[in-house]
Amino acid sequence: MQDILKAVIYMSHLGAIVPHKHVRFCESLLGLAGYIRTLLLEPMTIDGLYSFLNSPQSTWLIQPNFTEVVLALDILLILKQIEPVGENHIRRIM
């Protein structure tokens, strides 16, 4: 029973990370992570990044919530695409 529960939990999280036939690319965390990476031309704070993503200047099709932005940043950090700078900024690793 626990194995089935673990599999269900794993599949529900996987569906949010990777786009599939029911999740558009712009709604996936992987898609959001890629878009965020293109925005990090200079160091930014997480709050500044979140504000930009929810502003009219953003070309992203949806407005992500703060949790989605943090999870997308986690993906980039795990993939070694970003790094922390100072106390509250992040930057893209070229």
ChimeraX attribute file (.defattr): number of C-alpha atoms within 10 A of each C-alpha:
attribute: neighborCount
match mode: 1-to-1
recipient: residues
	/A:1	5
	/A:2	7
	/A:3	8
	/A:4	9
	/A:5	10
	/A:6	11
	/A:7	10
	/A:8	12
	/A:9	11
	/A:10	11
	/A:11	12
	/A:12	11
	/A:13	10
	/A:14	14
	/A:15	15
	/A:16	15
	/A:17	22
	/A:18	15
	/A:19	17
	/A:20	12
	/A:21	7
	/A:22	8
	/A:23	13
	/A:24	11
	/A:25	16
	/A:26	18
	/A:27	20
	/A:28	20
	/A:29	25
	/A:30	20
	/A:31	18
	/A:32	23
	/A:33	24
	/A:34	16
	/A:35	16
	/A:36	20
	/A:37	18
	/A:38	9
	/A:39	17
	/A:40	16
	/A:41	12
	/A:42	9
	/A:43	18
	/A:44	18
	/A:45	16
	/A:46	16
	/A:47	13
	/A:48	10
	/A:49	19
	/A:50	20
	/A:51	14
	/A:52	15
	/A:53	24
	/A:54	16
	/A:55	12
	/A:56	10
	/A:57	8
	/A:58	13
	/A:59	12
	/A:60	17
	/A:61	10
	/A:62	12
	/A:63	19
	/A:64	18
	/A:65	11
	/A:66	16
	/A:67	10
	/A:68	19
	/A:69	21
	/A:70	16
	/A:71	16
	/A:72	23
	/A:73	24
	/A:74	16
	/A:75	19
	/A:76	20
	/A:77	17
	/A:78	11
	/A:79	9
	/A:80	11
	/A:81	17
	/A:82	20
	/A:83	16
	/A:84	15
	/A:85	13
	/A:86	8
	/A:87	7
	/A:88	11
	/A:89	16
	/A:90	20
	/A:91	18
	/A:92	21
	/A:93	14
	/A:94	6
